[in-house]
Amino acid sequence: MSEKTILVWFRNDLRIHDNEILLEAVRKADRVLPVYCFDPYYFQRTGSGTPKTGSFRARFLLEAVADLRKNLQGYGAELIIRTGHPAEILLQLAEEYQVNEVYHHREVAYEETGISEEVEAALWKLKLNLKHFIGHTMYHKEDLPFPIKDIPDSFAVFKKKVERDSNVRPCVPTPESIITPEITDAGELPTLKQLGLDEPVDDERATNHFQGGETAALVQLHKYFSQSEQVVKPKNQRNGNSGNSSKLSPWLAVGCISPRQVYWEIVKHHQDNSAQSAGMLKLELLWRDYFRFMFKKHGQKFIKAKTAEEETQALATNELEFNKWANGETGVPFIDACMHELNATGYICSQCRQIVATYLVHDLHADWTRGAAYFEEKLIDYSPASNWGNWAFIAGVNDAKESKYTIAAMQPKDMASDFVTTWQHSPHDEAGDLMHA
């Protein structure tokens, strides 16, 4: 009997721990072929000439893939790295290594699902199956108290029913060893230049430093929960300032760590759920689940304006005004400071994101999709469902009254002064203050 080989197509699941497709492949096959594709689609230039993936996020991704390769090597395996269209690359590798089946984690946003469908169609030419797994949420889809089509659109109702009637599954075991076929050409990690990007310049004012990879993710997870003093937040405040944030979102976005791993660490350290921060972190994970399930239920309709008339009401912002917002030159100190930090680091806290988004949509009356696309380029923790879902909520295109924020309610006055002082100047502006009265 010939040996069975399963190709594991890594995408936004760049980890070994709590990775069901990797464990299942090890259990079901004699040989496992781990593969990661750098798809040029995600590094193309948009209509405005900006890259779809910015340099900070691309660097983080390169670090994460490099760390995955190193960790796989520690288990006796190797990661094949290729640059090109996944449908072409996976088909070629499946033929070369006589693959019997391909595993991957199912995505929910239309670009990602479209690529999966192309891969599935290509593999079918060889009569090979693309097996889909679900592993990007805290709660498993099959454990929800309702089918996807009946998920409540209200987050409050969704939260109440899920927390009452569902349980989070335990993390899956980590393989003891991973056997790969003899690989003649594992491939080199591309450089930022090869991906069409410049090396990002780290700003000396930045206090958050993110290193891509599962190794760094586990360090950050331990660091967050080992802090002896947790900042207590007011009840019903969804987002805190960057000071007491877990800052795990960049690693969650590309799957260097799973939501379940974070959840069970919360349970481990706060079994009585007494810590306010523990409850807030669970709430953030639940919001993350909610956005993914909404995309699964509604598809693109979830972020689509209700009528053409309403779309035209969101008049295209004067290009100069949009650029002022993007460059942190609006004259509103807190808005500008947030945008300076975003542009200089690729990261801002969730409270800042809501404030600058609200300003663009409701003060400048801009097309919210332009802001969402700008965040897609800049944020190192960009995740399609969370980013586009949050922007759609703020724009009010999906009837989520609970999500319509105001700057007055959201601005953290206790941190605003120091924050603005730190980030009021653009790192690229040597002339000084860009604030305008």
N, C-alpha and C positions, 0 to 999 in steps of 0.2 A: 504494500500500500504506500502510495506517495505521501510525502509529508504535506501538512496543511500550512499555508502561509496566509496570515491576515495582515493587511496594510492598515495602519492606524494613521488617519489623516488628522494631524493636529491643526487646530485653528485658534479659537479663543479658549483653549483648555491646556495651557502650557505648564503642566505640572505632572508629577508622578503620584503624589498622594491624592486620595479621594478622586481617582480618575477611573470611572467605570469602564470606558472603552479600552483602556490599557489593560486593566485587570481581566476583563472578559476575553480580550485577545490572547493574553498569556494563558488563560485557562483552556481556551478552545482550540488553539493552534500550536503546532510544533515550532513555528517560527513567526516572529512578529517584525513587521517592517515599519518603523516610525518615520513619518514624512512631514515636512513643513514646506509650504509653498509661499514665497513672496509674490503675491499677485500684483502685477503692474497696474491693475485697475485702481487699487487703493492709493497709488502714488502718482496718478495722473494729475494734470492741471485742470482746474475747473474753468467754467466759462469766464470767470473774473481773472483768470491767470494765476490764481493761488493754488498751492498743492492741496489735494484732498486730505493728505496726512502731513501734518507739519513736522518739523525737524525734532522737536522735543519728544513727541509721541513715537516717531520712527526710531529714535535712539533708544527709547525705553523698550520698544518691541525687539530691536536687535539684541539688546542685553538679555531680554527674557528668553529668546530663542537660543542664544548662546548658552545660557544657564541650563535650559532644558537638555541641550546636547551633552553638556558636562555631567549632569545628573544621570542621564541615561547611560552614559559611559561607565558611571559608577556601579550600574547594575549589569554591566557586561554587554550593553547594547550600543547602538549608534543611531544618530538621527540623520536622515537624508535631507539635505537642504537644496531647494531648487528655486529659481526665479523664473516665473512664467505663468501662463494660464493653468489653473489646477486641472481642468478637464483634459488638457493635453499631457501634462506632466504625469498625472496619476494613471492615465491610460498607458503611457509608455512604461512606467515603472511596474504596473501590473503585468504587462507582457514580459518584461525583462526578468522579473523575479517570480514568475508563475504564481501570482497571487490568486487565492481562492475567494476572498471576500474583502471588502473595504468597510472600516468602521469610522464613524465620525459623530460629533455632537450636533444635533439639529439647532439651527438658528431660527430667529423669528422675523427679523427685518427683511424687506423685500430684496435688497441687493445681495445679502448673504444667502437667502433661500434660493434666489435665482442662480447663483453660482453652484449651489448644491444640485439643483436640477440639471444644470449643464453637465456636471460630473456624473450624475446618475445616468443620464442619457448616453454619455461617452462610454461608461463602463458596461452598459447593457449591450454594446456592440460585441463585447467579449463574453456576454452572458454572465457578467459578474454583478453581484448585488452590493448596493451601497446601503449598509445598515445604519439606521438613525438611532441615536441615543439622546436622552434628555438629561442634561447635567449642568445647566447654567442657573438654576434657581434654588432657593432655600427649600421651598416646598415642591415636591415632585408633582407633576401634572396629574398623575394617576391617583394621588392622595387627596386632591381637592374635594370638597363636599358638593361639587357640582361639575358637570361637563363644561368644557371650554366655552361652548356656545351659550351657556347660561351663567357665566361669571358675571357678578354684579358690576355695572359700570362705575358705581360709586365706590371710592376707595374705603370709606367708612364702613359700608356694608360688607365689602370684600374682607376687610380686616377682621370684623366681628365674627363672621362665619368661619373663616379659615382658622383663626386662633382658637375658636371654640371646638371645631369639629375635625381638625387635621393635626397631624404630627409630623415633625421633621425626621426624615430617615437618618439612621446612623451613617457615618462616613464608611465608604467601602475600604477593605484592606489594601495595603500596598503590596505589590508583587515582591517576592523574595529575589527573583532574578528575571531577566528578560533576554530571551535568546533571539538573535536576529540572523538572517541569512548572511553569507559572506558578501560584504558590500565592497565593491571595487572603487566606487566613486561616491563618497558621502556628500561632496559638494562643499563649497566655501560660503560663509556668511557674506552677503553683499555689504558693501560700504554705503554710507549715506549718499556719497557722490554717485555711486552706481544706481541708486534709487532716485536720483535727480534732486537731491536735497543738500543743503549746506550744513556744516556742523553747527549745532546750536551754541550760543554763547551764554554761559551760566552767569547770572547776575549776582553780584556780591551781597545784595540785600536779601536774597532768598534764605528763608529759614527752613523750608521743606526741601529735602533732597531725596529723590526717588531713583533707586537702582532696579532695573528690570530683572525679573526672574523669581522662581519659587523660593530660592534660598533667601533672598532679601525679603520676600513676602512673609515667610515664617519668622524671620527676625523681627519684622515690624509687628506681627501678630503678638509675639511674646512680649515685645516692648510695651505695647499698648496695655495689655492686661497685667503686666508686672508693675505698672505705675502705682505707687502706694496711695496717691491722692487723686480721686476722681472729682472732676468739676461737676457740681450738681446744677442742673438746668431747670428753668421754670417749666411747669407742667404745660402740656399742649404746644410747646415750642418744637417745631419739627426739625429745625436745623440750628446747630450751634455754630459759634465762630471756629476759626481754624485751630484755636488753642486746645480744645478738648476733643477734636475730631480724631477718629481712628486712623484716618489717612490711608485706608486700605483700598480705596476705590481704584487706583491705577492697576493694582495687581488683580483685583476682581475683574476688571474690564477685559483683560487678556487671559484670565483663568490661571494665573500663577497660584491662586488660592481659590478655594470654592466657598460659596456662601454657607454651605453646611459646616465647613471647618470653623468658620467664624461663629456660627450659631452655637456649636457645641463648646467652643471656648467660652462663650458668654455663660452658658449653663454651668460649665466647670467652675468658673470664678465667681459667679453670682447665682448660686442655686436657689436662693430665696428671692431673686429678682429685686432686691432692695435698692441696688444702685440705680439711680436715675439714668446714668450714662448707658448702662446695660440695656435698659428698656428702649432708649433712643436708638441705640445701634441696631437692635432687633427691628425697630420701626423702619429704619432706613433700608434694611435688607428686605423687609416686606414691601416697601414702595418699589424697590428694584424688581421684585417678583411681579408685582402688580403691572408695571409697565410692560414687561415681557408677555404676560398673559393677555393684556389688552391688545398687543400687536398680534398675538396668536389668534385672538377672537375676531378682531376687526380688520387686520391687515392695514393697508395704507389709509383706510377710512378713519382710523383712530387719530390721524394727524392731518385730516383734510378739512378745510373750511366747509361750512354747511352749504353755502350757496355761492354762485358766481358774484352776486351782488355784494355779499359780505367780503369776498376776496378783494373786490375793487375798492371797498371802503378802507382797506389797509393800503393806502396809497403808497406807491413806491417812494421811499424816502429820498430826498435830495441826496445825491451821491456825496456831496460835501459833508452833510450831516451824519450820514452813516460812517464815513471815514473818520470823522471827529469822535464818534462813539468807539469805533474799533481801535483808534490810536490813543484813546484816553485824553481827548481834547475838548470835551463837552463844556467845561467850565464848572461842572458839578464835582466838587472835590472827591467825594466817596466813589462816585461812578468812575472817575478818571483813575483813581488809585487802584481800584479793582482791575480795570483794563490794563493798566501798566503792569500789574503783577501777572496777569494772565499772559500777556505778550512776552514777558521776561522770563517766565518759568514754566508755562504750560499748565498751571494749576492755580485755582482759587477755591475757597471754601464754598459750600453749597449756598450759604446765605448771600454771599457776594454774587453768585450766579443768578439767583432769583432777583436781586436788586437791579443788576445791569440789564437783565432780560426785560424786566418790567419797565424800565426806563425806555428801552428801545421800542418796545411794543406800544406802551400806553402814553408815553410823553412825546416820543418822536413819530408815533403812528407808522412805524416801519413794518414791512413784510417780515413776520417773525421767522420765516424760513431762512432769510439771509443771516439772521443772528444764529440760528441753529447750525447753519453751514459753517459759520465762522468758528463756533465752538468745536465743531467736528474737526476742523483743521488744527486748532490750537491745543485743545485739552489732551493731556497724556492719558487721562482716564475716560476718554470718549467711549461710550457704549451706545449703539444706535437707539435701542428702545428707551433707555433712560434719558438721553439727550433730547431726542425728538419728542418724546412723550412729555417731558417737563416743559419744553418750549411751547408745545401745543396747549398744555394746561394753562400756562401763563397767558397765552393768546386767547384762551377761552373758546377754542374751536371744537372742544368735545364736551361741552356742557358741564364742566367740572367746577361748580361754584366754589367748592372748598379750596380750590387751587389758585384763586385769583388774589395775588398778593399786592400790597401797596408798599411803596418805599418807606413811608412813615412808620408802618408796622414792622418792617423787616430790618431797618438800619440798626445795627448793634451799637448804641451810643456809648457803651462802656469801653469799646475797643476802637471806635471810629477815629479818635484823635491820633493815637499812636499809629494806626494803620495808614491813615492819610499822610502823616508825616513821613513814613517809610517809603510809600509808593507814589507820592504825588508827582515825582519827576520821571519822565520817560528815560529809560536807560540809554536811549539813542539821542537824547536831546541835551546838548552841552550848554544850551543857552539858559537853562534853568527852569523856573516854574512854568508849567503849562496850564495852571489853574487860571480861570477868568472869572471875574466877579459877575 
